[in-house]
Amino acid sequence: MLEEAQTVIAGAHEHASQLGVHVAVAVVDEGGHLQALGRMDGAPALSAQISEAKAVGAALWLRDGDSLAAVHRERAGFFAQVDRLVRMPLIPGLGSVLIRRGGAVLGAVGVSGATPDQDKECAEAGLASLSA
């Protein structure tokens, strides 16, 4: 998993460079445990923690970030209670994508540091690098 996590991070960073942005990328396993983290030079300092919180939320809720944001909007009270149960705050929103193989969720990737749409693009590019 570590080698694949590093491949995802490298792919996301490469895409960010093409966009002219600087991001942090976190990869977590299905339990939300950090496998690898990479913050590009110039990425906001807090982006490392935000990227991990995005990835953890996606992995534990089994939802990509945009879907998780919908749950947060529709069931804010419940989301707030679940958020208190985990080891770190969960951040719903664009920029986190599940890592799947077959029908199984293996974890998630979270990206922070650019616009929400760019974060999502970078996360998807990172995942695409696994099949390249």
C-alpha positions, 0 to 999 in steps of 0.5 A: 500500500505504501508504494501505491500511496506514494504513486498517488501522491506523485500523480496528484503533485504532477497534476497540481504542477500542471495547474500551477498550484501547490497542494498537500496530498494524504492517502489513508487506508480503509480505517482512516489511518494515514499511509502517506502524506506529501506537501508540495513546497509552497502549499499552505501549511494547514493543507497537510492536516486538511488533506488528511481530514478530507481523506479520513472522512471519505474513507470512514463514511465510504463516500467521495467528498462531494457526497459527504458534503451532501450528508453534512448539509442534510444531516448536520446534527448526525454528522457532528456527532460522528465527527466527535467519534473519530481521532480527527475532525472530518472535512467534507467537500471536494478534494477527497476520493475513495480508493477502490479495487474491485468492489472493495474500498481500500482507503481514500486520497485527500487533497488541499491547497488549491480551489475545491475543484482543483483539489478534486482534479488532483485527487482524481489524477493521483488515482489515475496514476495507479492504472498508468 
